[in-house]
Amino acid sequence: DSGVTQTPKHLITATGQRVTLRCSPRSGDLSVYWYQQSLDQGLQFLIQYYNGEERAKGNILERFSAQQFPDLHSELNLSSLELGDSALYFCASSVEGVQGAPTDTQYFGPGTRLTVL
Amino acid sequence: AQSVTQLGSHVSVSEGALVLLRCNYSSSVPPYLFWYVQYPNQGLQLLLKYTSAATLVKGINGFEAEFKKSETSFHLTKPSAHMSDAAEYFCAVTDLYSGGYQKVTFGTGTKLQVIP
């Protein structure tokens, strides 16, 4: 158990819909990362938040957005869903001090499996 | 941007045999390298990381990796495979952006099959 929790575990929805995935980081971790894992794209970094502020953006579509709340939990919002958005979505957290350490370990949650029908 | 290449999307070894999973990186600056493992239906778990302290890094579950700058490699090895090692393994490298935050880039993964 990494200490990172994600809800829900599974989500089935239809094309065109909007969903929200939730992540609670490990106690004390300030950074939250979102990743998408699919068969054709592999594991892709989407976005990072540090203490409520966006820090880095990866291959995140404009239809997707995220935020980190004052209690440090994070939500990933996916809208206008397409079949190709079906994937495993992982959240990870790390301590990451003010300057950030490139050696900070990221702890991954169990993931949310999204199926778009 | 830094990147990693994992040679072989699938590797099969016999139980008790040597495990060797290959990872090469491209980097213009000293890299920070990681190996993660993903068991079926689970998230990723850190196996080990290279932080420039020692070139031979020991991780959990008997795995180790050696950083070879001349070969730009960070291959993962284990002397004797166990059935429980069957999983997917990801090599990763960190980009350090100005301001001090990191972005991790993962390789495409290698699925390890252990044959009894």
Boltz contact constraints between the chains, C-beta under 6 A:
constraints:
  - contact:
      token1: [A, 42]
      token2: [B, 108]
      max_distance: 6.0
  - contact:
      token1: [A, 43]
      token2: [B, 106]
      max_distance: 6.0
  - contact:
      token1: [A, 55]
      token2: [B, 101]
      max_distance: 6.0
  - contact:
      token1: [A, 56]
      token2: [B, 101]
      max_distance: 6.0
  - contact:
      token1: [A, 56]
      token2: [B, 103]
      max_distance: 6.0
  - contact:
      token1: [A, 90]
      token2: [B, 43]
      max_distance: 6.0
  - contact:
      token1: [A, 99]
      token2: [B, 100]
      max_distance: 6.0
  - contact:
      token1: [A, 100]
      token2: [B, 100]
      max_distance: 6.0
  - contact:
      token1: [A, 100]
      token2: [B, 101]
      max_distance: 6.0
  - contact:
      token1: [A, 100]
      token2: [B, 102]
      max_distance: 6.0
  - contact:
      token1: [A, 102]
      token2: [B, 32]
      max_distance: 6.0
  - contact:
      token1: [A, 102]
      token2: [B, 94]
      max_distance: 6.0
  - contact:
      token1: [A, 102]
      token2: [B, 96]
      max_distance: 6.0
  - contact:
      token1: [A, 102]
      token2: [B, 102]
      max_distance: 6.0
  - contact:
      token1: [A, 103]
      token2: [B, 32]
      max_distance: 6.0
  - contact:
      token1: [A, 103]
      token2: [B, 51]
      max_distance: 6.0
  - contact:
      token1: [A, 105]
      token2: [B, 46]
      max_distance: 6.0
  - contact:
      token1: [A, 108]
      token2: [B, 43]
      max_distance: 6.0
  - contact:
      token1: [A, 108]
      token2: [B, 44]
      max_distance: 6.0
  - contact:
      token1: [A, 109]
      token2: [B, 43]
      max_distance: 6.0
  - contact:
      token1: [A, 110]
      token2: [B, 43]
      max_distance: 6.0
  - contact:
      token1: [A, 111]
      token2: [B, 43]
      max_distance: 6.0
